[in-house]
């Protein structure tokens, strides 16, 4: 009886910790969403459609190389850190140096591909150079992974937001002083640098010295072996998210990128919701699998149902209010983004669902299967963009994005025996009534 009560107490303690952690992550994302939206729209109005499109083209190009500096390590490292027997200092040190080296390589790749592609516009090249350097400072995300594994994200939220608020104020100052486009790129880089310093300070004060972290070749090899499919999956996911802006820029020019980017900024601002929730509940899902399959799938079903409900609640009103939202926020120069937003917002249903199923693929050891599905969706996205952009411009890009996301995150699961159980749970999560 006492053992049962103790177990129940621990379960409730973990639940409270997860809820508190999620609250901090949500607070972080809400603050960022609000200020980013207001200042981002102000920046768009200040730069105008053409320069705003140029900045977003360079940012999208740099973002394609994100998997090179993240190396797909985050979820894998969290699982390692949750294990009681693991050497925490060795895992953290190895992760940091892998991410740092990945950041250096990502800069070389981004700049190298820009030059090799025949790009001659000096401003665009400089934008890529400056923005890509942020990947080096992202090695500090190792600290965030540690606090996430301990369900203590409040410390990293405070640290990162301090840097974020300062840089947001600097962006406002740049607008008021009529600064050039490159200044906004430098501020973006400075934000990553300040966040890295803030995270280092909070880890040193709350946990231990960073100098205690250790490098291990064996640990590096083990981590990379597990994360390799996630690296390629990350590339495929980013093709979903960013190849549209790059193809629009290559095929139609910076103006079309600016229009489309305005719609995407409103549509993608909601993506913080699944990321925050899944980051907090992932450790409990792994723990549930160790307890029982029934408990494990119940947790997963509840998560998917929550994701479907939230995404639909967002998409429905946004569909009918899209023209008004774009005109009020960005001005009449961006009016063409309204219909694009009305379509693109439905991508959130499958994005939310894809993020929510990530812990399942990792727990089941099916990272290769996840990779195959995302690659399929990415290829489909490129093909559809190629076919639809010349005729429908940004609208075609939005249609291509939603179809490819649906195929990768949902439809393809129905045709693979290994994922059919997951598919049935996904279907149930989208129904307005429960079925057995």
N, C-alpha and C positions, 0 to 999 in steps of 0.2 A: 504493500500500500504506500509506504513512504517513497519507494523507488518510483512508483507511478506518479506521485505528486511532484517529486523532484523533476522527473522527465517532463511533466506538463508545465512546470514552472520555467524550465529551460526553453521549452518550445515557445511559451508566451514571451519570454525575454528576447528570443531571436526575432519574433514577429515585431515586437516593439522597436527593436533596433533597426529592422528593415524599413518599417514605416518612418522612423525618424530620419534614417539615411535618405529615403526617397524624398522626404519633405525638404531636406537641405538641397538635394540635387534639383528638385523642382524650383525651389527658391532661386537657386543659381540660374537655371535656364529661363525662368520668368523675368528676372532682372535683365539678363542678356537679351532676351527676346524683345522686351519693351524698349530698352535703350538702343539696341541694334536696329530695330525697326525705325524708330524715330530719327536717329542720327543717320542711318543708312539711306532713308528716303531723302533727308536733307542733303546728304552728299550727292545722291542721284540728281536732285533738282539743280544743285550747284554745278556739277560737272556737265550736265546735259546728256542727251541720248548717246551721242557719238563717243565722248570720252568715257562715259559710264560703261558703254559697251566694250571699249578697249581695255579698261581695267578688269572687267569681269572675264573677258577672253583670256587675259594673262593669268588671272587667278584660277580659272578653270583648267588651264594648261598645266600650271604648277600642281594643282590638286590631284591631277592624274597620277603623280608620282608619290602620293601619300603612303601607299603600301610599302614603298622602299624604306621609309624611315620609321613606320610603325611596325613593319615586319609581321603583322598579324599576331603579335605577342600578347596583347592585353588579356584576352579571355583565358589563354593558355596559362599565363603567369598567375592569374588569380586562382586558378585551380591548383597550381603548384603551391601557392602560398597558404591555401586553406588546409593543406595536409600538415598534420602535426609533426611528421618526421622530416620535413624538408628543411634545408639550410637556407633560412630567409636572407641572410646577408649575401650569400653566394648567388642566389636567384636574382636579387635586386641589383647587385653589381654587374652581373652578366647581362641582365636586361638593359641596364643603362648604357653600357658600352656598345651593345648590339644596335641600340637605337641611335646612338651618337654616330657610329660609323654609317648606319643607314641614312642619316641626315646628310652627311657629307656626300655620299653617293647620289642622293636624290638631287642635290644642287648641280652636280656634274652632269647628270642625265638630263635634267630640265633645260639647262643652258645649252648643252650639247645638241639636243634634239631641235631646239629653237634655231640654232645656227645652221645645222645640217638641213633643216627644212627649207632653207633659202630665204629666211626672214631678213629683210634689210632695214625695216623701220627701227631706228635706234631707240625710240621711246618704248616700244613693245619689248625689245630685248632687255632693256634696263628694268622694266617692270618684272619680267620673269626672273632676272638675276636677284633682285631685292626680295621678292616674295618667296622665292624658293629657299632662301637662307633661313627662313623660319623653321624649316624641318630640323635643323641642327639643334635648336633650342628645345625641340619637342622631346628630346631624350629625358628631360625633367619629368615627363609624364610618368616615369617609373615611380615617382613618389605618390602620384595619384592612384596608381594601381595598388600600391601597398595599403593606402587608407581605404580604398574600395574593398579590398579583400577582408579588411577588418570591420567593414560596415561603419566607417567613420569619415564619411565624405565631407562632413561639416568643416573640417580643418582646411581641406583643399579648396572648398568653395570660398571661404573667407580670403585665403591667400590669392587665388586667381582673380577674384572680383576686385580686390584692391588695385591690381594692375590694370584690370579692364576699365574700371571707372576713370583712372588717371588718363588712359589712352583715349577714352571716349571724349573727355574734356579737351584733350589736345586736338582731336578731329574737329570739334566745334570751333576751336581757335583757328584752325587752318581754313575753315570755311569763311569765318569772319574777316580773316586777313587776306582772303583771295589767293591762297597758296596754289602752286601748280600740282598737276596730277601725281608726279613722282613723290611729293611730300606725303601723300596718303599711303603710298607703298612703304615708305620708311617708317611711318607710324605703326603700320600693321606688323612690321618686323620688330619694332621696339616693344610691342605688346607681348610677343612671344618671349623676348629676352627678360622683360620684367616679371612675367609669370614664372619663368624658370628660377629666377632669384627668389621670388616669394615662396615657391614650393620647397626650395632648398632650406630656407629659413624655418618654415613650419615643421619640416621633418626633423631638423636639428633640435628644435625646441621641444617637440612632443614625443619623439621616438629615440633617436640616437644620432651619432655623427655619420655623415655620408662617407667619411674616410674608412669606415668599417666594412663598406661594401667590397666584395671580392669578385674577381673574374675567374671563371672556370670554363675551360675549353669543352669539357665533357658536358657541363650544363648547357652551354651555348649550342652544342650539337643536338642535344635532346630537345631543347626548346624550338630550334629551327626545324627539326624533323617534324614536330607536331604542328608548327605554325605555317609551314610551307604551303599547304593547300589554302590556308586563310590569306596568304599573301596574294596568290593568284585570284582568289575569290574577291579580295579587296580591289584589285585592278578591275575585275569585271563589274563590281558594284559601282565603282567610280566612273566607269564608262557609261553606266546607266545615268549617273547623276550629272556628269560634266561633258561627255562627248557631244551632247546636243549643242551646247554653246560654242564648242570648238568647230563643229561642222557648220553651224550657222555663220560663224565668222569667216570660215574659209570659203563658203559657197555664196554668201550674200553680203557680208561686210559687218562692220562694227555697229552700225545703227540697229540692225535686226537683233544683234546680241544684246544691245541695251534694252530694247523693248521686251525681249524674252526674259532677260534677267530681272526686270521689274516684277513680272508675273511670278517667276520662280522664287524671288525673295519672300513674297507673301505666302506662297505655297509651302516652301520648305521650312519656314520659321517654326512650324509645328513639330518638326522632327525631333526636337529636344524631348518630347513627351515619352516616346518608346525607349529612347536611349537612357533616360533617367530611371524609368521604372525597371527596365531589364537589368541595368547595372546594379540595382539594389537587390533584386530577387534572384539573380543568377546563383549566388552561393547557396541559397535555400533550395533551389531546384536540384543542384548537384547533391545536396544533403538528402533530399527527398528520394532520390534514386537509390541511395545507399540503404534507405529505410524500407521502401517497398515500391513496386511498379505501379500499384494502384494510386498511392499517394503522389507519386512522381507525375503520372499522367493527369491526375486531377489538378495539380498545381499548373501544369502546362496549359490545360484547357481553360482554366480560369484566367490565365495571363492572355491567351489568344482572344478570349471573349471580351476582355477589357480593352484590348487593342482595337478590335473591330468596332466596338461601340464608340470609343473616343474618336476614331478616324471618320466614321460616318457622321457623327454629331458635328464635326468640323466641316466636312465636305459639303453637306446639304445647304446650309445657309450661305457658304462662300460661293457656291455655284450661282445663286440668284443675285448676290450682291457684288459680284466681281467687278462689273463696270464702274459702279459707284465707288468702290474701294480704291481702285486704281486711279481714277480721276481726282478724287479728293486728296489722296496721299501723294501721288507723283505729278499730278498736273495733266493738262490736256495733251502735252507733247507725248505722253506715254499711253494715251487712250487705247491704242491697238493691243495693249497687254491685257485688257479686260477679258475678251473671249478666250485668250490663252490660259488665263488663271482659272476660268470656269471649267476647263477640261483638265488641266494639270493637277488641280487640287485633289482629284480622285486617285492620283498616284499614291497618296498617303495611306490608303487602305492596304495596299500591298507592301509599301515600305514598312509600315507598322508591323505587319504580319511577318515580314522577312526578318526584321530585327528580333522579334519575339521568339522565332524558331531557332535562332543562332545557338542558344544554350543546349537545345535538343540535339542538334547535329554534332556538337562537341562532345556531349555526354555519351552519345551513341557511337562515337568514333567514326562518324560518317562525313568527315570534313571533305574527303574527295568527292563524295556525292554532291555536297553543297557546292563545291567548286564547279562541277559539271553543269549544274543547273544555272548558276550565275553566268558562266561562260556562254551557255546557250542563250540566255536572255540578253547578254551584252552583244553577241553577234546579231541577234534579231534586231536589237535597237539600232545598230549601225546601218543595217540593211534598210530598215523602215525609214530612218532619217534620210538616207540617200535617195529613197524613192519619193518621200513626201515633202521634203524641204523645198525643192524647186517649184512645186505647185502650190503648197499651202504655207510656206514660210514657218513662222513660229507655231502656228496651229498644228502643222504636220509634225513638228518636233514634239509637242505635247502629247499627241496621239501615239507617236512612236514610243515615248517614254512609258506611258501607262500600259500599253500592250506588252512591252518587254518585261516590265516589272511584274505584271500579272502572271506571265508565263513562268518566270524564274521563281517567284515566291509562292505560287499557288498551283497553277494548272499542271506544271510538270510533275508535281508530287503524286498525281493520280496515276501516272504511267510507270511508276517504279515501285516494285513490290516492297522495297525497303522503306519507302516513305508513304505508302498508302494509308497506314494507320494515322500518320501525321495529317494527311490530306483530309481524312474523315473528321478529325478534331477541328481542323481549320473550317470545314464546311459548317459544322455545328456551331462554331463560334460566330458565324455571320448570320445565323438564322435568328429571327425575333422570338422564337419559341423553342423550348428544349425538346430534344428527341433522344430516344434510347439508342 
